[in-house]
Amino acid sequence: MQQGKPLILIVDDDAELSALVATLLGRESWEVHTVLTGGDGERALRALRPDLVLLDVMLPDASGYELCRRWRASHAELGILMFTARGEPMDRVLGLELGADDYLSKPFEPRELVARVRALLRRQTPGRSEAGLLRFEGLSIDLLKRELRVGERVVALTGIEFKLLAALARVPGQILPREALSEAVQPGRYRPQDRSVDVQVARLRRKLEEASPDRVWINTVRGEGYVFLPA
């Protein structure tokens, strides 16, 4: 994060909404810059080096998903919160899989937006320190090598277990429902009665507990889903 006030870049073609959000965030003593197109967003990203981007999915000149993928690859430390009128679980999972830190559907509650922005700014430093790597105290996840390390030990995971862990660790402290986790593992094949996610999460949690007996990394939230606990 930059020294001084955090800088937030809003990339959304809805000028009226952007102005309202900019005013809302400005009241929190954050600096805010708004642009209306993906192209202007690219230029602002290079020139301003913001701490966090609020990125709309549907822009007149670009796909927010593609911008998210590209910006995550080239700016590993950047916080990205996507917001859109499309609130389907698959849209949310796609955004998270492409590297977004969080995803908020329109219309949203202003206090929720502020809370999520504050949480992202707070966890930027401990959550990601270099491209493709999620770092937490005592645990690191290499998204490129698909490797989990607890301390110095490499923990062997199946492909499904790694996808579940990556989906959870990208949004630490945030509850992910079973539907979202199932989509992360097998997009488009989710069946509400299928409880295989619970079985896979149980296996993943057991491996984490064996490697780190004194820590609980994944918690069950009854009736809602699972949450990754970084501390």
C-alpha positions as CSV (number, residue, x, y, z in Angstrom):
1,M,0.0,0.0,0.0
2,Q,1.2,3.5,-0.8
3,Q,2.3,5.9,1.9
4,G,-0.4,8.4,3.0
5,K,-4.0,8.1,2.1
6,P,-5.1,5.0,0.2
7,L,-5.9,5.7,-3.5
8,I,-9.0,4.0,-4.9
9,L,-9.7,3.9,-8.7
10,I,-13.3,3.5,-9.8
11,V,-13.7,2.0,-13.4
12,D,-17.4,2.2,-14.3
13,D,-19.3,3.7,-17.2
14,D,-22.2,4.7,-14.9
15,A,-21.1,8.3,-14.2
16,E,-23.8,9.0,-11.7
17,L,-23.1,5.9,-9.6
18,S,-19.4,6.5,-9.8
19,A,-19.8,10.1,-8.5
20,L,-22.0,8.8,-5.6
21,V,-19.5,6.1,-4.7
22,A,-16.6,8.6,-4.9
23,T,-18.4,10.9,-2.5
24,L,-19.1,8.0,-0.2
25,L,-15.5,6.8,-0.1
26,G,-14.2,10.3,0.1
27,R,-16.0,10.7,3.4
28,E,-13.7,8.0,4.8
29,S,-10.6,10.1,4.0
30,W,-9.6,8.0,1.0
31,E,-8.5,9.5,-2.2
32,V,-10.7,8.5,-5.2
33,H,-10.3,8.8,-8.9
34,T,-13.0,7.8,-11.4
35,V,-12.9,6.8,-15.1
36,L,-15.7,5.6,-17.4
37,T,-13.9,3.2,-19.7
38,G,-11.5,0.3,-19.6
39,G,-8.9,2.2,-21.7
40,D,-8.9,5.1,-19.3
41,G,-8.7,2.6,-16.5
42,E,-5.5,1.1,-18.0
43,R,-4.0,4.5,-18.3
44,A,-5.0,5.6,-14.7
45,L,-3.6,2.3,-13.3
46,R,-0.2,3.0,-14.9
47,A,-0.1,6.7,-13.9
48,L,-1.7,6.7,-10.5
49,R,-0.7,3.2,-9.1
50,P,-3.9,2.9,-6.9
51,D,-4.1,0.7,-3.9
52,L,-7.6,-0.6,-4.9
53,V,-9.7,-0.7,-8.0
54,L,-13.5,-0.9,-8.0
55,L,-14.1,-2.5,-11.4
56,D,-17.4,-2.9,-13.2
57,V,-17.9,-6.1,-15.3
58,M,-19.6,-4.5,-18.2
59,L,-17.7,-1.6,-19.8
60,P,-18.3,0.0,-23.2
61,D,-14.9,-0.8,-24.5
62,A,-13.7,-3.9,-22.6
63,S,-14.7,-6.8,-20.4
64,G,-14.2,-6.3,-16.7
65,Y,-13.3,-10.0,-16.4
66,E,-10.5,-9.6,-19.0
67,L,-9.2,-6.5,-17.3
68,C,-9.3,-8.3,-13.9
69,R,-7.3,-11.2,-15.3
70,R,-4.7,-8.9,-16.9
71,W,-4.4,-6.5,-14.0
72,R,-4.0,-9.3,-11.5
73,A,-1.2,-10.8,-13.6
74,S,0.7,-7.5,-13.9
75,H,-0.1,-5.9,-10.6
76,A,-0.1,-8.7,-7.9
77,E,-0.3,-6.2,-5.0
78,L,-3.4,-4.5,-6.4
79,G,-6.7,-4.9,-4.6
80,I,-9.6,-5.6,-7.0
81,L,-13.3,-5.4,-6.0
82,M,-15.6,-6.2,-8.9
83,F,-19.2,-4.9,-8.9
84,T,-22.0,-5.5,-11.4
85,A,-25.7,-5.9,-11.8
86,R,-25.1,-9.6,-12.6
87,G,-25.4,-11.4,-9.3
88,E,-25.4,-15.1,-10.4
89,P,-23.1,-17.4,-8.4
90,M,-21.2,-18.3,-11.6
91,D,-20.4,-14.7,-12.3
92,R,-19.1,-14.3,-8.8
93,V,-16.9,-17.4,-9.0
94,L,-15.5,-16.4,-12.4
95,G,-14.5,-13.0,-11.0
96,L,-12.8,-14.6,-8.0
97,E,-11.1,-17.2,-10.2
98,L,-9.7,-14.5,-12.5
99,G,-8.1,-12.8,-9.5
100,A,-10.6,-10.5,-7.9
101,D,-10.4,-10.1,-4.2
102,D,-14.1,-9.5,-3.7
103,Y,-17.3,-9.2,-5.7
104,L,-20.3,-7.1,-4.9
105,S,-23.6,-7.1,-6.8
106,K,-25.6,-3.9,-7.7
107,P,-27.6,-2.4,-6.0
108,F,-25.5,-2.6,-2.9
109,E,-25.8,-1.2,0.6
110,P,-23.4,1.8,1.0
111,R,-22.2,0.6,4.4
112,E,-21.4,-2.8,3.0
113,L,-19.3,-1.3,0.2
114,V,-17.3,0.8,2.7
115,A,-16.8,-2.2,5.0
116,R,-15.5,-4.4,2.1
117,V,-13.2,-1.6,0.8
118,R,-11.8,-1.1,4.3
119,A,-11.3,-4.9,4.7
120,L,-9.5,-5.1,1.4
121,L,-7.2,-2.2,2.2
122,R,-6.4,-3.7,5.6
123,R,-5.5,-7.2,4.3
124,Q,-3.6,-6.3,1.2
125,T,-0.2,-6.6,2.8
126,P,-0.5,-9.9,4.6
127,G,-2.6,-11.5,1.8
128,R,-0.5,-11.1,-1.3
129,S,3.2,-10.2,-1.6
130,E,4.2,-11.3,-5.0
131,A,2.6,-12.4,-8.3
132,G,0.6,-15.7,-8.0
133,L,1.4,-16.1,-4.3
134,L,-0.9,-15.9,-1.3
135,R,1.0,-15.5,1.9
136,F,-0.4,-15.8,5.4
137,E,1.4,-16.3,8.8
138,G,2.7,-19.9,8.6
139,L,1.1,-20.7,5.3
140,S,1.7,-19.9,1.6
141,I,-0.2,-20.8,-1.5
142,D,1.6,-20.7,-4.9
143,L,-1.2,-20.4,-7.5
144,L,1.2,-20.9,-10.4
145,K,2.9,-24.0,-9.1
146,R,-0.3,-25.2,-7.5
147,E,1.6,-25.8,-4.3
148,L,0.7,-25.4,-0.6
149,R,3.4,-24.9,2.0
150,V,2.8,-24.9,5.8
151,G,6.0,-23.5,7.2
152,E,8.7,-25.2,5.1
153,R,6.7,-28.3,4.5
154,V,5.0,-28.9,1.1
155,V,1.5,-30.4,1.7
156,A,0.2,-32.7,-1.1
157,L,-3.3,-31.8,-2.3
158,T,-5.5,-33.2,-4.9
159,G,-6.5,-30.9,-7.8
160,I,-10.0,-30.4,-6.2
161,E,-8.6,-29.7,-2.8
162,F,-6.2,-27.1,-4.2
163,K,-9.0,-25.3,-6.1
164,L,-11.1,-25.2,-2.9
165,L,-8.3,-23.8,-0.9
166,A,-7.4,-21.2,-3.5
167,A,-11.1,-20.0,-3.7
168,L,-11.3,-19.7,0.1
169,A,-7.9,-18.1,0.6
170,R,-8.5,-15.4,-2.1
171,V,-11.2,-13.9,0.2
172,P,-10.0,-14.5,3.7
173,G,-12.6,-13.9,6.4
174,Q,-15.4,-14.0,3.9
175,I,-18.0,-16.8,3.9
176,L,-18.2,-18.7,0.6
177,P,-21.4,-20.8,0.1
178,R,-21.2,-24.4,-1.1
179,E,-22.6,-23.3,-4.5
180,A,-19.7,-21.0,-5.1
181,L,-17.1,-23.6,-4.0
182,S,-18.7,-26.2,-6.2
183,E,-18.5,-23.9,-9.2
184,A,-14.8,-23.3,-8.4
185,V,-14.2,-27.0,-8.6
186,Q,-16.5,-28.0,-11.5
187,P,-18.1,-24.9,-13.3
188,G,-21.6,-25.5,-14.6
189,R,-22.1,-28.9,-13.0
190,Y,-23.4,-27.9,-9.6
191,R,-26.4,-29.8,-8.2
192,P,-28.0,-28.5,-5.0
193,Q,-28.3,-32.0,-3.5
194,D,-24.7,-32.8,-4.1
195,R,-22.7,-32.8,-0.8
196,S,-19.4,-33.7,-2.3
197,V,-18.0,-30.2,-1.4
198,D,-18.4,-31.0,2.3
199,V,-16.4,-34.2,1.8
200,Q,-13.6,-32.5,-0.1
201,V,-13.4,-29.6,2.4
202,A,-13.3,-32.1,5.3
203,R,-10.3,-33.8,3.6
204,L,-8.6,-30.5,3.0
205,R,-9.1,-29.3,6.5
206,R,-7.7,-32.6,7.9
207,K,-4.5,-32.2,5.8
208,L,-4.1,-28.6,7.1
209,E,-4.7,-29.7,10.7
210,E,-2.1,-32.5,10.3
211,A,0.5,-30.0,8.9
212,S,-0.4,-27.3,11.4
213,P,-2.0,-28.8,14.6
214,D,-2.2,-25.6,16.5
215,R,-4.2,-23.7,13.8
216,V,-7.7,-23.7,12.4
217,W,-7.5,-22.5,8.8
218,I,-11.0,-23.3,7.6
219,N,-14.2,-22.9,9.6
220,T,-17.7,-24.1,8.9
221,V,-20.5,-21.5,9.1
222,R,-23.6,-23.5,9.7
223,G,-26.2,-23.0,7.0
224,E,-24.0,-20.7,5.0
225,G,-20.7,-22.3,3.9
226,Y,-17.0,-22.1,4.7
227,V,-14.6,-19.4,5.6
228,F,-10.8,-19.2,5.5
229,L,-9.3,-17.8,8.7
230,P,-5.8,-16.2,8.1
231,A,-5.3,-15.4,11.8
